[in-house]
Amino acid sequence: MSTNTPDTSASASYLVDGMTCGHCVASVTEEVAEIDGVQGVSVDLNVGGSSTVTVVSAQPIAAELIDAAITEAGYQLAPSR
């Protein structure tokens, strides 16, 4: 039996428009990773559509902070469908 603390990470996914290449992925990943509490960022690039950005953190991160980081990288959240 392990004595490690339980994994209490939170994960949230966001759809992002306008990403077309690896540089786009790197820019978004860098900006989102700078938010306090973010433990990991992964991007599923969908050229010509909305890419999925998944953020793993110790505690849930306010969507406004994610939106601001994605905007800073030069992209925008996809409109709610």
C-alpha positions as CSV (number, residue, x, y, z in Angstrom):
1,M,0.0,0.0,0.0
2,S,1.3,3.4,-0.9
3,T,1.6,6.3,1.6
4,N,1.6,9.0,-1.1
5,T,-1.0,11.7,-0.9
6,P,-4.0,11.0,-3.1
7,D,-4.0,12.5,-6.6
8,T,-6.4,15.4,-6.4
9,S,-5.6,17.0,-9.7
10,A,-8.3,18.7,-11.8
11,S,-8.6,18.6,-15.5
12,A,-10.5,20.8,-17.9
13,S,-10.6,21.0,-21.7
14,Y,-11.2,24.1,-23.8
15,L,-11.8,24.5,-27.6
16,V,-9.6,27.0,-29.3
17,D,-10.0,28.5,-32.7
18,G,-7.2,29.6,-35.1
19,M,-4.4,27.2,-34.3
20,T,-2.7,25.7,-37.4
21,C,0.7,24.4,-36.5
22,G,3.3,23.3,-34.0
23,H,4.2,27.0,-33.3
24,C,0.6,27.7,-32.3
25,V,0.6,24.7,-30.0
26,A,3.9,25.9,-28.4
27,S,2.6,29.4,-27.9
28,V,-0.7,28.4,-26.2
29,T,1.1,25.7,-24.1
30,E,3.7,28.3,-22.9
31,E,1.1,30.9,-21.9
32,V,-1.3,28.5,-20.2
33,A,1.6,26.8,-18.3
34,E,2.5,30.1,-16.7
35,I,-0.8,30.3,-14.8
36,D,-0.2,29.5,-11.1
37,G,-1.4,26.0,-10.2
38,V,-1.1,24.6,-13.8
39,Q,0.6,21.2,-13.7
40,G,0.3,20.3,-17.3
41,V,-1.0,21.4,-20.7
42,S,-1.7,19.2,-23.7
43,V,-3.1,20.3,-27.1
44,D,-4.9,18.2,-29.7
45,L,-4.3,20.3,-32.8
46,N,-7.2,20.2,-35.3
47,V,-6.1,22.3,-38.3
48,G,-9.2,23.9,-39.9
49,G,-11.3,23.4,-36.8
50,S,-11.3,23.9,-33.1
51,S,-8.2,22.4,-31.2
52,T,-8.7,21.0,-27.8
53,V,-6.5,22.4,-25.0
54,T,-6.5,20.3,-21.8
55,V,-5.2,21.8,-18.6
56,V,-4.3,19.7,-15.5
57,S,-4.0,21.5,-12.2
58,A,-3.9,20.9,-8.5
59,Q,-7.1,22.8,-8.1
60,P,-9.7,24.0,-10.7
61,I,-8.4,27.1,-12.6
62,A,-10.9,29.9,-13.4
63,A,-11.9,29.8,-17.0
64,E,-11.2,33.6,-17.3
65,L,-7.5,32.9,-16.6
66,I,-7.3,30.3,-19.3
67,D,-9.2,32.6,-21.7
68,A,-6.7,35.4,-20.9
69,A,-3.7,33.2,-21.5
70,I,-5.0,31.9,-24.8
71,T,-5.8,35.4,-25.9
72,E,-2.3,36.5,-24.9
73,A,-0.9,33.7,-27.2
74,G,-3.0,35.2,-30.1
75,Y,-5.9,32.8,-30.2
76,Q,-9.5,32.7,-28.9
77,L,-11.8,30.2,-27.2
78,A,-14.3,28.7,-29.7
79,P,-17.8,30.0,-29.2
80,S,-20.0,27.7,-27.1
81,R,-22.0,25.4,-29.3
